[in-house]
Amino acid sequence: MGNDLSKPRIKNKVKITSTAVIPVGTVSQHARPLSTPATPVGIVTQNVQSPVTQDAKSQAVNERNPSYQVTLDSSIYFFDTVRQISEATELLAPLKAVCGVIVKALETTRAVHANKDEWGNLVDEIQTMQDTISGQITRLQKDDKRSHSPLVTDPAVVEPLRRFTMSLGEIFEASSDALKGSNKGSNTVKRTLMVRIDAENIQQYKEAVHNSFDKFMVAINLFTAHHTKEQGSSIFYLKPWDIAAIRALKIVGNPGGNQHQTCTGDTRTELLHDIRTWADDQTSTKQIFWIADRAGTGKSTVAKQIVTEWEKAAKPVVPFFFSITAADTMTNAQFCSTLAVKVASLAGFGSFRSSLAEALKQDLTIETLSFEEQLEHLVAGPLKTTNRSVLVIIDALDECDERGRSELLSALLNRINKIPMIKVMITSRPLVDITDKLQNQPIVYSRDLQGSGNSDSTTEDILRHLDYIFTRSRKLQRLKHHVPRLGKLANGLFIWASTAGKFLERSLDLDAALSAIENMRGLDDLYTRIMECAIPENDADSRKAISFILQAILAAQRPLSISEMQSL
């Protein structure tokens, strides 16, 4: 069990570096820290000591290091929790144990000072996950009190719960390693040599924990729906086979766009107000809200903001974020089945679940039908049986292949007027094929990100975003007076502002980097400069590797996903 948690499950797993190897004490092979090798490692010195002497010194050092003991105790706690989840016969106990794991992860992660803002965002999101699980526990406890039978565990819930716990373990591992590194040494200089955990690595941890949490929530929501029905709280009773059939539908790995951030405070206020008003207006005949604008203007950020708001308010929302970063979100192959499972996992959609289960019972080959037939049988048909409204958010439709997005739009336009309880928000670049289908449609409300046509509002939003970036960075605070100039250089592109901020944050010579940025024109210049810094002219091996990867990308018959590029 311990070995499972110590294996990296995130590609390009974070490498935490320090000025010296941190010595560790010996612990049981069943209860060793997540990042600790089986054999203790001592600090390498000129006089090589015997293993016994090194081990004794390591143990003595660690006994004087309170943070080491805290992380060791927490590591054992993680292992015990994973074991409890795997061995439990009653569901509430492992759910409560996972809440304890979250508390441990939060306690450790909050103490990390390297990249504090990125960690802070992750902490907030994990806290929200804890609140969600606590709500599920409360709901199940109420139903369990009304039942005379025990709440037996379901393997379909236990496995995603175990994976979610393991992803929390990886976050804990990184943060506890950082703490051990920052507590190393007694003088001020050594204490300030904090371990750095790059923002990209934190983003990887965030995506991993979100993806595992999303899968767990689908499983627990279906379980809860089935359990409450068994207790007679709903007339829409589903047999175990029905739940299993719904769970068997194929869904994409990251439909919620966990790689995206929400809007910076006080930005896109006009657009967000318009979306909220449209979505809540039950009398509107405009069932589709289409946001079309060029790449880098923040469309996905707006989509993520709406999804987050709806989820926090417990309002029915089903997101599908197309993305070229993964093979399953580059096509529409699993679009209908993903939507079906996500709607089925929503509270209050018992009639949808019953109708979906019946459709799957009638035709076991639904997922082999045409896209339009899948949309009808898996989504549109079952939605007709419910009176609950639901907001579907389709982000980055232009990142779906051309044939796939054409099928999706045709099927949607043909059937959406027959299901008035559904509203669909779509974001995309204004590509010709998408524009031809959506423009001038009576049920489509279309707009760009400029709002009422005043480009100054976008510039002001970018200035607020840059001000936020510079204010939260100790390194960039002294350069805040350059924000107005950078806001103009962004030319309406949030992606330019964000990328420039990251470039400056990681530059060793801030003044030179700022001077270079202020002489750039557009996103291409910025990316070129970043590539030049990443691959120096005298680094022949790196240039050869990059040349090989670019050749493969250009020669590929279809766009390659990020994971495929990483494999190259």
Secondary structure as UniProt FT lines:
FT   HELIX           2..6
FT   TURN            11..12
FT   TURN            29..30
FT   TURN            34..35
FT   HELIX           51..63
FT   HELIX           66..87
FT   HELIX           92..110
FT   TURN            114..115
FT   HELIX           116..146
FT   HELIX           155..182
FT   HELIX           188..192
FT   HELIX           199..230
FT   TURN            231..232
FT   HELIX           240..247
FT   TURN            255..256
FT   TURN            258..259
FT   TURN            265..266
FT   HELIX           269..280
FT   TURN            282..283
FT   STRAND          288..292
FT   TURN            295..296
FT   HELIX           299..312
FT   TURN            313..314
FT   STRAND          317..321
FT   TURN            324..325
FT   HELIX           327..329
FT   TURN            333..334
FT   HELIX           335..344
FT   TURN            347..348
FT   HELIX           350..362
FT   TURN            364..365
FT   HELIX           366..368
FT   HELIX           371..374
FT   HELIX           375..380
FT   HELIX           381..383
FT   TURN            384..385
FT   STRAND          390..395
FT   HELIX           397..399
FT   HELIX           402..415
FT   HELIX           416..418
FT   TURN            420..421
FT   STRAND          422..428
FT   HELIX           432..438
FT   TURN            439..440
FT   TURN            442..443
FT   STRAND          444..447
FT   TURN            449..453
FT   HELIX           455..472
FT   TURN            474..476
FT   HELIX           477..482
FT   HELIX           483..490
FT   TURN            491..492
FT   HELIX           494..505
FT   HELIX           510..518
FT   HELIX           522..534
FT   TURN            537..538
FT   HELIX           540..555
FT   HELIX           562..567
//
